[in-house]
């Protein structure tokens, strides 16, 4: 991981936009940094997976963009995971090279169609806009809405997943589907999920830097201020967590989000849900994608793919 961290520092030093107060500028700078790192440190996408841009229509007539990863030879209708990228609710993109490489490899290894959702982000769109985008996609791909999409989703094998802030989006969407009529997702996959929005004294919080603390404050102010919170906005404090799908929670040993994510996994288990939890040794937040050089990163990805094969019946 030392080489990866060194390259982050080297690239960051020549990308002043990473420190710009304008979120749009920061997004572009982070995209450049992410892509530079992915080209060097994330194994290329397998050529056996077709990557394409698709869309569903929002109620106002606008398009919600999707990135589709479809392994060659997969039989329709396809077991499908709807997936949300990270980026702290403000940054990140479905267009990042790292997301293409990780999602394509996972689709191939797990035998799934993976659809990454281009969810809206703060500060332009506060909570629950991203959750609404994920639910809109879920509804468009299941039931009567699925016929016109051309994505051939097996509505009996559709689940949710996300990394970091995307794990929050997937979690809240799962809670909302539980509390409404209709079929819910068959599985929830959470990798280093961001589920806590205030310091609680967890030991893993000692791994956070001053920059991490400042970013958390920005997230709370721009994405999840008190006035937009509903009964699902703080998953760790939802009083009833029963009735959720089987859930995978994967954390990194040195990730500031580790303890809150694992606490959520225990709460899910205590509420009667099947939960599988792994703490991956030696990992920082975000280091699971260093698959071109790290056996530990490849082991993380293999662990998730194995769990998805079991959950979706593709083993």
ZAVEX-418211 format. One record per residue (C-alpha): y, z negated, x negated; residue in one letter. Coordinates in steps of 0.001 Angstrom, whole numbers, plus 524288, in hexadecimal, padded with zeros to 5 digits. Example, Ala and Ser with C-alpha at 12.3 -4.5 7.8 and 13.67 -1.06 7.14 Angstrom:
7EE6C7E1887CFF4a7FBDC7E41C7CA9As
//
This chain:
800008000080000x809087FE107F451x80AE380C9B7F26Ax80DFA80E7A800DCx817FE80377800B4x81E2B808F17F45Bx81FB8816487FA8Fx825B781031806BEx82FFC809D97FE26x832698165E7F66Ex833F581F098026Ax83C0C814DE809A9x845B28141C7FE79x849C982247800A2x849F2821BE80F88x8569681A97812E4x8548781DD38213Cx84A358132A821DBx8555080956821C7x85E6C810A282ADEx862DC8092D83709x8611D815A883F0Bx853318155884444x8528582436844EFx855918252E83673x84BB581A8F8334Ax841318215983B4Ax842B582DD083377x842D08268882689x836B281EDA82A48x8300A82B7582E57x832EA8311C820E7x82DB6824EB81A3Bx821A48247D822D4x81E87832CB82082x82077831D1811CEx8172B8265081149x80D2382C8981A53x80C2C838DF81226x809038308E80657x8012F8254E80C08x7FABF8294A818F1x7EED983229818D9x7F18283F8281F14x7EDC28421782D2Ax7E0528484F82E7Cx7E0DC856CC831A3x7D6A98549583C35x7E0DF84E6084518x7EA6C8569B84CF3x7F814850C684D4Dx80111855B1857FEx80D3D851C185F7Ax80B8C84FEE86E18x813D7849BE878ADx8141384358885E8x81F60843BB88F66x827B7837D889254x82C728352D8A033x839E983A8589CA1x833DD847778987Bx835508454F889E2x829B884673880B4x822F083B57879BFx81D428408686D27x80F6583D96868F5x808488404B85C28x7FA0D843AC85E6Ex7EED784213854B2x7E269848E78593Cx7D64C8497D8508Fx7CF348566A85014x7C29D85662857F2x7C60884ADE860ACx7C09284D1F86E46x7C9DC84C9E879F1x7CD9D8447E8812Dx7D23883D338752Dx7D1EF82E95872CAx7E03A82C0886FEEx7E8AC821C3869AFx7F73E8218886C8Fx7FDC381CA486031x80B3E8176385CB4x8111F8180184F1Dx8184880CE68487Ax8262780BE5843A8x82B6A7FF5284951x82F778053185676x83B1680BED84FECx83524814818456Bx828C081C6D84372x8247A829518497Bx818A8830E384E15x81CE083B2784425x81A91832D283818x810A1838A382EC3x809BD82B9382DD0x8073F82B5383C72x801AE8391183C48x7F8A4835B283110x7F3EA828A183640x7F24E82CFA8446Fx7EB458398B840D5x7E1DA83284837D9x7DF4B8281F84212x7DD168322184CCCx7D2D9838AE84443x7CC4382C0F84008x7CC22825C584D7Bx7C8DE8321185545x7D4E0830B785DE0x7E055838728629Dx7EC4E830B885E51x7F96683304864D7x8055D82D3385E55x8109382AC5867B6x81EAB82D71863B3x823B982109869F8x8324481E8086B79x83857814E18620Cx843A780B73860D9x84F0A80A7C85FF3x8502981669868D5x8453D8116387192x842268030A872F2x835C57FCB887817x82E34800E688012x8311C80F6B87DB8x8263981151873C3x81C5D80A6D87C64x820728131C887BDx81E1881F1D87F41x8107B81A8687BB0x80D3B8177D889DFx812A68248E88E46x8098682B3A884B4x7FE16822DA88900x800808262F8973Dx80254834A789453x7F53F8352688D5Dx7ED4B82DB489765x7EA5B82F738A5BDx7F0BD83A858AD2Bx7FB2483C5E8A2C7x7F1AA840CA89844x7EE1B84E2C89D80x7FAA2854FE8998Ax7FBB584FB888BACx7F11A857F98855Cx7ED3984C6787CDDx7DFC684A708831Dx7DFFF83BA288283x7D3EA8341188687x7DABB82A8888FA2x7CF218215B88EBBx7D10C8206E87FF3x7DF9281F2787D85x7E55C813FA875CDx7F1B880F6E86F14x7F53580C3E86121x8008980A478580Ex804F68057484ADEx80FA07FB5984886x819F57FD228532Bx810EF8072A85963x807247FC3785B3Cx811157F50D86395x813368013886BDEx80496802FF86DE8x802D77F49287134x80D827F45887B8Bx8086B8010188169x7FAD67FB0088265x800687EF148893Ex807B37F78B892EEx7FBDA7FFF289613x7F4267F389898B6x7FDDA7EF538A313x7FE4E7FBDE8AAF4x7F446803A98B2A1x7EBC480D6D8AB96x7E33C80E4789F9Cx7E7E4807D189326x7E54880B8488504x7D7B1808F687FB7x7DC7C803ED8728Fx7E86C7FEB686B8Cx7E9BD8006785CC2x7F4657F8A0855EEx7F7217FA2B84767x800D87F09384192x807357EF6F84EF6x814F67EA1385046x813F17E06285B6Ax81D427D55C8578Fx82C0B7D65F857E1x82FE77C93C8527Dx82B807C0FC84712x8211F7B70584A9Bx81DC17B0F483D8Ax811577B8DF83BB1x80CD97B87C82D7Fx80CD47C74882CABx81B6D7C77382F71x81D277C33F82149x819F37D14381D76x826257D64882474x832017DA2081C75x840507D84C81FE4x840867E6A1823C1x8351B7E43882CF2x83C5D7D9058336Bx848A07E13E834FAx840C77EC5A83AFAx83A5D7E30C84495x847C37DE74848EDx84BD97EC9984AC6x83FAE7EF59852D9x8426A7E3EF85BC7x850AA7E7E785D6Ex84E7D7F66785FCAx840CB7F78F86578x83D407EABA86C0Cx849447E29E86F6Dx846D77D7EF87978x84CC67DF83884C6x842887EA5B88466x836817E1BC88351x82CB27E16788E55x8200A7D9F989016x818FC7E2D588652x8232B7E38E87B79x81DEF7D81B87386x80F227DA0487345x80CB17CD3686C31x812DA7C6028778Ex80CB27CD57882FDx806087C25D88A92x7FA637CA6F88F2Bx7F3EF7D34E8852Ax7E7327D50988C70x7E20D7E220890F6x7E5FA7E9FD8850Ex7DD187F3FA87E96x7D4EC7F13F8727Ax7DEAD7F00086775x7DE917F256858CEx7E86C7EABF850A2x7E9A47EE2984236x7F2DB7E6BE8393Cx7F66C7E6EF82AD8x7F4E37DAFF8223Bx803007DB3481D76x8099A7E091829A2x8145A7D80C82FABx80F197DC2683D0Ex801557D773839EEx801467CA1E84067x808117CDF584D08x7FEBB7D97484EB1x7F2E27D0F784C4Bx7F8227C6B185591x7F9267D11F86002x7EB207D51185D74x7E6C07C70985F71x7EE9B7C60F86BFDx7E8107D26687101x7DABD7CCE986D9Dx7DDC37BFD7873FEx7E18D7C76388051x7D3F17CD4D880DCx7D64B7DA9E87AB3x7CD367E09087078x7D4BF7E0548639Dx7D1467E51085607x7DA197E05284B07x7DA777E3FB83CC2x7E36B7DEEC8321Cx7E37F7E90182741x7E45C7E303819AEx7EF587E6DA8108Ax7F75D7EE5181A93x805FC7EE2381CD7x80CB67F32482907x80AF6801DE828CAx80186802A881D76x7F60A80724825D5x7FA7D815528243Ax7F9098161581559x7EC3081D3981705x7EDA7826D080BBDx7ECC581C268016Bx7E84C80F5C80790x7DA7180B8180AF7x7E0188006E81320x7E817809DD81B49x7DC5C812A981D46x7D472806B682150x7DEEC8032582B64x7DE83810C583125x7CFA9810E583143x7CF88803CB8383Fx7D883808C5842FFx7D0F98158484490x7C42B80E22845ACx7C9ED8056385034x7CF2681112857B8x7C214818128574Dx7BB9880C3385D24x7C62E80A3E86776x7C6A08186386C10x7B80781AF986B07x7B9338256A860A5x7B0C081EA785671x
//
